[in-house]
Amino acid sequence: MAKSDQPPKQLLHLVFGGELDSLDGITFRDLQGLDVVGIYPNYAEAHAAWKAAAQKSVDNALMRYFVVHLHRLLDPAHPET
């Protein structure tokens, strides 16, 4: 199989969020209530999901969503973004 015929490498990203205790940190008020939006195969899709989730909670200043680069945790020796 030629290199161009191979599917793109999966660079998994997790999108999740929840309400924080305060605006000064990243301690969640309720760990059981975290909103796990999903796991995505690349940053572009994760960013779109993050943006959509964040926009739904725009009226709550303590609600925050994050993108976690799972691929960096799974393979820390591999420097891809």
Beta strands, then each sheet from edge to edge (+ up, - down):
strand 1: 13-19
strand 2: 35-40
strand 3: 63-68
sheet 1: 2+ 1- 3+
end
